[in-house]
Amino acid sequence: MAQIELTQTHMLLKLSRGEKIFGLHGDFKIPAALIRGAEVADKDVWKTFGLRLPGTAVPGLLIYGQFWRGSSKTGGPGGWTFALWRSNQPALTLTLATSASQRYKRLVISTDNAQSLADEINDALVAC
């Protein structure tokens, strides 16, 4: 299971060996200035991911990897998402600003303590 560490300057997302293999990605180090907010994702968040490029998926059960979704005609959000989503765990959704070093607009990470992490991240954002 991925481990999330928060510091004053960045968020570190450490992936397990299996998550690195199936998600085809390494660990993340995201500057705190790029984090826009956090919330607990609903159970059907996996339906919003878009086109898997690359990654591993068993739809409705397990989805790891990078996803691209273009803007919808109704003005919905588009861009890159990285997901480590499992149906049997709540998921934390992080909204990010993109930069030269960070292309993802959203991270969706399944974790047992999604609500407490979302509260901690949002509290830190408000305190800045």
C-alpha positions as CSV (number, residue, x, y, z in Angstrom):
1,M,0.0,0.0,0.0
2,A,1.2,3.5,-0.9
3,Q,2.5,5.6,2.0
4,I,1.9,9.4,2.1
5,E,4.2,11.7,4.0
6,L,3.5,15.4,4.4
7,T,6.3,17.9,5.2
8,Q,6.3,21.7,5.2
9,T,7.6,21.9,1.6
10,H,6.3,18.8,-0.2
11,M,4.2,15.6,-0.2
12,L,6.0,12.3,-0.7
13,L,4.0,9.4,-2.1
14,K,6.0,6.2,-1.7
15,L,4.6,3.3,-3.8
16,S,5.1,-0.4,-3.0
17,R,7.0,-2.6,-5.4
18,G,3.7,-4.0,-6.8
19,E,2.2,-0.5,-7.3
20,K,5.3,0.6,-9.1
21,I,5.2,-2.4,-11.4
22,F,1.4,-2.3,-12.1
23,G,1.2,1.5,-12.2
24,L,4.3,1.8,-14.3
25,H,5.5,4.7,-12.2
26,G,7.9,5.5,-9.4
27,D,7.5,7.5,-6.2
28,F,6.1,11.0,-6.3
29,K,7.6,14.1,-4.6
30,I,5.1,16.9,-5.1
31,P,5.9,20.5,-4.0
32,A,3.3,21.8,-1.5
33,A,2.7,24.9,-3.6
34,L,1.2,22.7,-6.4
35,I,-1.4,21.0,-4.1
36,R,-4.8,22.8,-4.5
37,G,-7.0,20.6,-2.3
38,A,-7.9,17.1,-1.2
39,E,-11.2,15.2,-0.7
40,V,-12.4,11.7,-0.3
41,A,-13.4,10.2,-3.7
42,D,-16.8,8.6,-4.2
43,K,-17.0,4.9,-5.1
44,D,-17.5,5.5,-8.8
45,V,-14.5,7.8,-9.2
46,W,-12.9,5.1,-11.5
47,K,-15.5,5.9,-14.2
48,T,-14.0,9.4,-14.5
49,F,-10.4,8.4,-15.2
50,G,-10.5,8.3,-19.0
51,L,-8.1,6.6,-21.3
52,R,-5.4,4.4,-19.6
53,L,-1.9,5.3,-20.9
54,P,-0.2,3.1,-19.5
55,G,-1.3,1.1,-16.5
56,T,-3.2,-2.0,-15.3
57,A,-6.9,-2.4,-14.7
58,V,-9.6,-4.8,-13.7
59,P,-12.5,-2.4,-14.1
60,G,-14.5,-2.0,-10.9
61,L,-11.9,-3.8,-8.8
62,L,-8.4,-2.5,-9.3
63,I,-7.0,0.4,-11.4
64,Y,-3.4,1.5,-11.3
65,G,-1.7,3.9,-13.8
66,Q,-1.8,7.0,-15.8
67,F,-5.0,8.3,-17.5
68,W,-5.8,11.0,-20.0
69,R,-9.2,12.7,-20.2
70,G,-9.9,15.5,-22.6
71,S,-12.1,18.4,-21.7
72,S,-15.8,17.6,-22.0
73,K,-18.2,19.6,-24.0
74,T,-19.9,20.8,-20.8
75,G,-16.6,22.2,-19.5
76,G,-15.6,19.3,-17.3
77,P,-12.1,18.9,-16.1
78,G,-9.6,17.3,-18.4
79,G,-5.9,16.4,-18.1
80,W,-3.7,13.7,-16.6
81,T,-4.7,11.6,-13.6
82,F,-2.5,9.1,-11.8
83,A,-4.5,6.4,-9.9
84,L,-3.9,3.7,-7.4
85,W,-7.5,2.8,-6.9
86,R,-9.0,-0.3,-5.2
87,S,-12.7,-1.0,-4.8
88,N,-12.4,-2.2,-1.2
89,Q,-10.8,0.9,0.2
90,P,-11.7,4.6,0.3
91,A,-9.7,6.8,-2.0
92,L,-8.1,10.2,-1.5
93,T,-8.3,12.6,-4.4
94,L,-5.7,15.3,-4.7
95,T,-6.2,18.2,-7.0
96,L,-2.9,19.6,-8.3
97,A,-1.7,22.6,-10.3
98,T,0.4,21.5,-13.3
99,S,4.0,22.7,-13.8
100,A,7.0,21.9,-15.8
101,S,7.9,19.2,-13.3
102,Q,4.4,17.9,-12.6
103,R,1.9,17.1,-15.3
104,Y,-0.8,15.4,-13.3
105,K,-3.9,17.4,-12.4
106,R,-5.2,14.8,-10.1
107,L,-4.0,11.9,-8.0
108,V,-6.5,9.2,-6.8
109,I,-4.9,7.1,-4.1
110,S,-6.7,4.3,-2.1
111,T,-5.8,4.4,1.5
112,D,-7.4,3.3,4.8
113,N,-7.2,6.8,6.3
114,A,-8.5,8.9,3.3
115,Q,-10.7,11.3,5.4
116,S,-8.0,12.1,8.0
117,L,-5.4,12.7,5.2
118,A,-7.8,15.0,3.3
119,D,-8.5,16.9,6.5
120,E,-4.8,17.2,7.3
121,I,-3.9,18.4,3.7
122,N,-6.7,20.9,3.6
123,D,-5.9,22.3,7.0
124,A,-2.3,22.8,6.0
125,L,-3.4,24.6,2.8
126,V,-5.6,27.0,4.9
127,A,-2.8,27.6,7.4
128,C,-0.4,28.9,4.6
